[in-house]
Amino acid sequence: MIACSNLINGALTPSSSGKTISVWNPTDGTLVGTVPDSTLEDVSTALQSAETAQRAWRRLPAETRGTYLREAAELLVQHRE
């Protein structure tokens, strides 16, 4: 079973409510995992963090951003199921 968290400001965090939502496999009814039952406060914190990160990201040269994106794409390919 997979237990997911919110990724906020570079850190994996649970919902501030402490609640989760179960995710079920529709083909066989088995429990696949859980995801945070995020609150409005969680979403607001994530949005503020993303806005701060965007300001830093846009100051990077395009070539640097491209390098980071290619590296991220390669990691996705390496770790796909």
C-alpha positions in Angstrom: 0.0 0.0 0.0 1.2 3.5 -0.8 0.8 6.3 1.7 1.2 9.7 -0.1 1.9 13.1 1.5 1.6 16.6 0.3 4.9 18.1 -1.1 4.9 21.6 0.3 8.1 23.8 0.3 10.2 20.8 -0.5 8.9 18.7 2.4 6.5 15.8 2.5 3.8 16.8 4.9 0.5 15.2 6.0 -2.8 17.1 5.9 -3.0 19.6 8.8 -6.3 17.8 9.7 -4.4 14.5 10.0 -7.1 12.9 7.8 -6.5 10.7 4.7 -8.6 9.5 1.8 -8.4 5.8 0.8 -7.7 5.1 -2.8 -9.3 1.9 -4.1 -8.4 -0.2 -7.2 -11.7 -0.1 -9.3 -11.0 -3.4 -11.0 -10.7 -5.6 -7.9 -11.7 -3.4 -4.9 -8.3 -3.6 -3.2 -6.9 -0.7 -1.2 -4.1 0.9 -3.3 -3.1 3.5 -0.8 -4.0 6.8 0.9 -3.7 10.4 0.1 -3.9 13.4 2.4 -7.4 14.9 2.9 -5.9 18.4 2.5 -7.5 21.4 4.0 -7.9 24.9 2.7 -4.9 25.9 5.0 -2.8 23.1 3.3 -3.7 24.4 -0.2 -3.0 28.0 0.8 0.4 27.1 2.2 1.2 25.1 -0.9 0.2 28.0 -3.1 2.3 30.5 -1.2 5.3 28.1 -1.4 4.8 27.7 -5.2 4.6 31.4 -5.7 7.8 31.9 -3.9 9.5 29.1 -5.8 8.3 30.6 -9.1 10.0 33.9 -8.4 13.3 32.1 -7.9 12.7 29.8 -10.9 12.1 32.6 -13.4 15.4 34.3 -12.4 17.3 31.2 -13.6 18.7 31.3 -17.1 16.6 29.4 -19.7 19.5 27.0 -20.3 19.7 26.1 -16.6 15.9 25.6 -16.3 16.1 23.3 -19.4 18.9 21.3 -17.8 16.8 20.8 -14.7 13.7 19.7 -16.7 15.7 17.2 -18.8 17.2 15.7 -15.6 13.7 15.5 -14.1 12.4 13.8 -17.2 15.3 11.3 -17.1 14.5 10.4 -13.5 10.8 9.8 -14.5 11.9 7.5 -17.3 14.3 5.6 -14.9 11.7 5.1 -12.2 8.5 4.4 -14.3 6.7 1.2 -13.5 
